Amino acid sequence: MIKSYLPQPSLVRRQAGFTLIEILVVISVIGILAGLLLTNFVGVRERAADTSHKNDLRQLKTALRLYYNDVGSYPDAGAGATIQGCGSPAGTSVCADAFSSGTTVYMNELPADFAYYSDGIDSFLLVTTLANASDEDITASVNRCDPASRGYFGQTIGPTDYFVCED
């Protein structure tokens, strides 16, 4: 018997490739995953900026404590007036290169976007606004510093206001 080398009808090969439906499904899955990841990356940036703001205020708190050790009181904010860092919207603006007293430099550069309130004796309050309203540190800072009980702080406490005090 002679073998036939002609293609058999049942063995005809299909062309390799994807159908239009398969390609559309893959593109939609990639789009959904990209959308989920992008929203997460935006949150990461906000949390990083908030962490930077909180660290800046902690450093300023340390500088204020050093000032207190040298002078015996915190800088007077003018009987309840505010001293605000560069970029703050209202109040007395202090955009100095350094926080110093005489020849002693306590902080080389003031952070931006903060407000300073003080009784000029032994109490102060630093305030900044965070981008992430769900940050747990916001509630903890309000509970720790209790800004509503400070007579020199007459501002409304916002939902994203973060406080640092002399504690």
ABEGO torsion letter per residue (X at the ends): XBBBABBBAAABBBBBEBBAAAAAAAAAAAAAAAAAAAAAAAAAAAAAAAAAAAAAAAAAAAAAAAAAAAAGBBBBAGGGBBBBBBGBABEBBBBBABBBBEABBABABBBBGBBBBBAGBABBBBBBBBABAABAAAAAAAAAAGAAABAABABBBBAABBBBBAX
